[in-house]
Amino acid sequence: MPYTEQQVIETIPIVRPVLEQIAHKWSILILTFLCEEPKRFNALRRRLDGITQKALTETLRRLERNGLVERHVATASPIAVVYSITPLGRTLQAPFLALYDWALDHQCDLSEAQRRFDAGEPSGGPALASDPRWASDAQR
């Protein structure tokens, strides 16, 4: 559903805190992995190359606090902590998969845009190049 700029501005106080929680650096990946099946803490840590134990713990606590993840302590030997997605968390599966698909589809476009930017080449195509609001100081 398209929103006007005014509608977006009016809803920022409501939407911003929510987006900050679900779009956090590790949240999307954690929730995507948990949509497949419940996972132990260490299994998540192994799958998320580069995440620290502290960052994983903090992210899981935040997701649990927001009702997106449930934490279960398995008392069987060995004792383990297992995380699973909640029904509310599962509602994010389709938007996350769409975002994941977009990232796969446009990774080359992003790399090319970064290359052009780093090389100091113009970007954005002819529409932006001819718009004086987007002209560089040297072009004005």
C-alpha positions as CSV (number, residue, x, y, z in Angstrom):
1,M,0.0,0.0,0.0
2,P,1.6,3.3,-1.0
3,Y,1.8,6.0,1.6
4,T,2.1,9.7,1.2
5,E,5.1,11.5,2.7
6,Q,2.7,13.1,5.2
7,Q,1.4,9.8,6.3
8,V,4.9,8.5,6.8
9,I,5.9,11.5,8.8
10,E,2.8,11.1,11.0
11,T,3.5,7.5,11.7
12,I,7.3,7.7,12.3
13,P,6.8,7.7,16.2
14,I,4.9,4.4,15.9
15,V,6.8,2.7,13.1
16,R,10.4,3.7,13.9
17,P,10.7,1.7,17.2
18,V,9.3,-1.4,15.5
19,L,11.6,-1.2,12.5
20,E,14.6,-0.6,14.8
21,Q,13.8,-3.9,16.5
22,I,13.2,-6.1,13.5
23,A,15.7,-4.5,11.2
24,H,18.6,-4.7,13.7
25,K,21.8,-6.1,12.3
26,W,21.3,-9.7,13.3
27,S,17.5,-9.9,13.9
28,I,16.5,-10.6,10.3
29,L,19.0,-13.5,10.0
30,I,18.1,-15.0,13.4
31,L,14.4,-14.8,12.7
32,T,14.8,-16.3,9.2
33,F,16.8,-19.2,10.7
34,L,14.2,-19.8,13.4
35,C,11.4,-19.9,10.8
36,E,13.0,-23.2,9.6
37,E,13.0,-24.9,13.0
38,P,13.8,-24.2,16.6
39,K,17.5,-24.0,17.3
40,R,19.9,-24.2,20.2
41,F,21.9,-21.1,21.1
42,N,25.2,-22.6,19.9
43,A,23.7,-23.8,16.6
44,L,22.6,-20.2,15.9
45,R,26.0,-18.9,16.8
46,R,27.7,-21.3,14.4
47,R,25.3,-20.4,11.6
48,L,25.8,-16.7,12.1
49,D,29.4,-16.3,11.2
50,G,30.8,-13.2,12.8
51,I,28.3,-12.7,15.6
52,T,29.7,-12.6,19.1
53,Q,28.1,-14.5,22.0
54,K,27.2,-11.1,23.6
55,A,25.5,-9.8,20.4
56,L,23.6,-13.0,19.9
57,T,22.4,-13.0,23.6
58,E,21.3,-9.3,23.4
59,T,19.5,-9.8,20.1
60,L,17.7,-12.9,21.3
61,R,16.6,-11.1,24.5
62,R,15.3,-8.2,22.4
63,L,13.4,-10.5,20.1
64,E,12.0,-12.4,23.1
65,R,11.0,-9.2,24.8
66,N,9.1,-8.1,21.6
67,G,7.3,-11.5,21.4
68,L,9.0,-12.7,18.3
69,V,11.0,-15.5,19.8
70,E,10.5,-17.9,22.7
71,R,13.2,-19.3,24.9
72,H,12.9,-22.8,26.2
73,V,15.4,-24.5,28.6
74,A,15.7,-28.2,27.8
75,T,16.3,-30.0,31.0
76,A,17.4,-33.3,29.4
77,S,21.1,-34.0,29.6
78,P,22.9,-32.0,28.4
79,I,20.9,-28.9,29.4
80,A,20.4,-26.6,26.5
81,V,18.6,-23.4,25.6
82,V,16.4,-23.7,22.5
83,Y,14.9,-20.7,20.7
84,S,11.8,-20.9,18.5
85,I,9.8,-18.4,16.5
86,T,6.5,-17.3,17.8
87,P,3.3,-16.9,15.7
88,L,3.9,-13.2,15.7
89,G,7.5,-13.7,14.6
90,R,6.4,-16.0,11.8
91,T,4.3,-13.2,10.3
92,L,7.7,-11.7,9.3
93,Q,8.7,-14.7,7.3
94,A,7.1,-13.5,4.0
95,P,8.5,-9.9,4.2
96,F,12.0,-11.3,5.1
97,L,11.9,-13.7,2.2
98,A,10.9,-10.9,-0.1
99,L,13.8,-8.8,1.2
100,Y,16.2,-11.8,0.9
101,D,15.0,-12.4,-2.7
102,W,15.5,-8.7,-3.5
103,A,19.1,-8.8,-2.1
104,L,19.8,-11.8,-4.3
105,D,18.3,-10.2,-7.4
106,H,20.0,-6.9,-6.9
107,Q,23.4,-7.7,-5.5
108,C,25.1,-7.0,-8.8
109,D,23.3,-3.7,-9.1
110,L,24.5,-2.7,-5.7
111,S,28.1,-3.7,-6.4
112,E,28.0,-1.8,-9.7
113,A,26.6,1.3,-8.0
114,Q,29.3,1.1,-5.3
115,R,32.0,0.7,-7.9
116,R,30.7,3.8,-9.8
117,F,30.5,5.8,-6.6
118,D,34.0,4.8,-5.5
119,A,35.3,5.7,-9.0
120,G,33.6,9.1,-8.8
121,E,31.4,8.3,-11.8
122,P,27.9,9.8,-12.0
123,S,25.1,7.5,-11.0
124,G,21.3,7.6,-11.0
125,G,20.8,7.7,-14.7
126,P,19.8,10.6,-16.9
127,A,16.8,11.7,-14.9
128,L,18.9,12.5,-11.8
129,A,21.8,13.9,-13.9
130,S,19.5,16.5,-15.5
131,D,17.8,17.5,-12.2
132,P,19.6,20.6,-10.8
133,R,18.8,19.5,-7.2
134,W,21.1,16.5,-7.7
135,A,23.9,18.3,-9.5
136,S,27.2,18.5,-7.8
137,D,28.7,21.8,-6.8
138,A,31.0,21.7,-9.8
139,Q,28.1,21.3,-12.2
140,R,26.1,24.2,-10.7
